[in-house]
Amino acid sequence: MRLTFWKAKSNEELKSSFALSPHFELGRRGEALAIEHLEQAGYRIVASNFSLPIGRNLRDVVVNAEIDVVAYDAMTLCFVEVKTRASDDFAPPQANVDLRKRRQIARAALAYRRMLGLMNAPYRYDVVTVVAKPDDAEPRIELLKGFWSDAQLRNRKWREHYWD
């Protein structure tokens, strides 16, 4: 009887064995450009690609949410979503920060603030858009401060009665 043992590959071996898709490379480059832009704008970067479980879906599967960048702008804690596109011919990148994505980020931000005891600290949600082709030397980067607030995410209550 012959036994064979499986040897686990290191992260570097796994990364080198699989080439990333072009859109993953574009996203990675966009996040690096966004962090560089935020630092030049005076932000202090605390974390990037912060991921944590925020609940369960209807099928009882754990739902994770990721915050692209957590940073401080002076004394304000900023949760930054980075959207990178090769072109904005069809729609601007911030159009993809829809209501579902905003709610996920807000839930993750609440968990982050609870975890670190920052419930009374001022905070906001920002979006950084990056429009850069893979071979583009001059990408277009835009910072949208206060892109949404928690008040905009609350469920509306349709309790108004229109009769006397």
N, C-alpha and C positions, 0 to 999 in steps of 0.2 A: 504494500500500500504506500502510495506516495502522497505526501502532504505539501501543499504549496501555500505560502503565506503572501498575503497582499500587503504591499508597502504603500502607505499613504503618501501622497505627493504634498509638497509644501505649497503655500500660496503662490510663490514666485513660479514654481514649475507649472501650476495650473494656469496662471495668467499667460505664460509663454506658450503653452500648448494650445490655447484657444485664442484666436484673433478676434478682437472685438468688432462688432458690426459698426459700420460707418456712423449710424445715428448715436450709438453709445459713445464713440470717440468724440463726436460733435458735442454731446451733452457734457462729457467730462471736460472738454476744452472750454465750453461756455461757463461751467462752474468755476474753473480756475480764473478765467477772465473776470467774472463777476466778483470773486473774492478780492482780486487785485484792484478792481475799480472801487469796491467798498473801502478797502484800506486807504486808497488815495483820497477818498471822500471823508476820511476821519473816523470811520467805524473801527471798533476793536472786535475782532473775530473771536468768538468763544468756542463755537463748534460748527462742524460742517457734516452734512449727511447724518443728522441725528435721527435715529429711528427708535420707535417704541410701540408696544401694543396699545391700541386705544379702545378695544372692545371686540365684540363678536358680531358676525353678520347673521342673517336669517337661517343659514345652514350650520350655525354654531362653529364657524371657522374663525380663528383669531385674525383680526384686521390690524395690520401695522400701518402707521403713518410715518412719513419722513419729513423732516424740516431740512431744507437744503443748507441754510446758513442761519446760525444764531449769532447775533452781534449786538454790541452796544453802540448807539449813536448818542454821545455825551452820556446822560443818565437814563436814557430810554432803551429798554430791551427790545430788540427788533428781531422778528421772525421773518426771514427773507426766503421767498420762493424764486428760483432762477428758471427762466424759460429761454431756451436756446433754439433758434431756427436757422436754417441755411438761407431762407428767403422769407420776406414778409409780403410777398405778392398776393397771396390768398387772404391772409388775415394777420393782424399783429400778434406777436407771441403772447401777450397778456390775455388775449381772448381765450386761451386754454386754461386759465385759472378760473374755472367755473365754480358754481355754488358747492358742488360735492367736494372739490379740491379745497376750497376755502374752509368748509366745515371740518375736513380731515386735519388740516393744518391748525385750525383753532383748537380742536380737541387735543392734538399733540402739544400745542403750546400751553394749554391749561395743565396738562399732565407734567410738562417740564417745569412750569412755575410752581406747581404744588410740590414736586419732588425736591426742588431747591429752596423752598420757602420764600418765593418771590411774589406772593399773591398780591401784595400792596404796591409793588414796583410798577412804574409806568411802562407800558409796552405798546407796540404797534406792529402791523403787518405790512411789509414792503414787498415789492416785486422788482426784480432786475431782469430786463429783457436784453438778450444778446442776439444780434442778427449777424451771422458770420458764415461765409462759405468755408469749406474745409481748407482751401488754399488762400483765403483772404487774409491779408496782412493788416488791414484796418477794419476791425469789426465795429459795428455800431452798438454801443452799450447805453442803456437808459435805466435810471433808478426812479421808481415810482413809489414815493413815500406815502404811507397811510393808504394803501390801495383799497383796503376794506377795514371794517370794524366789527366787533362782536355784535353790536346792535343790529347790523344788517343781516345777520345770520339767524336771528331769532325767528321762530315760527310765528306766522301771523295768526291772530285769533279773529275769526269771522263771527263775532258775537253781536255785531251791530244789527239791530232790528229795524226794519224799514216800515213798520206798520205802527199805528197809534195804539 
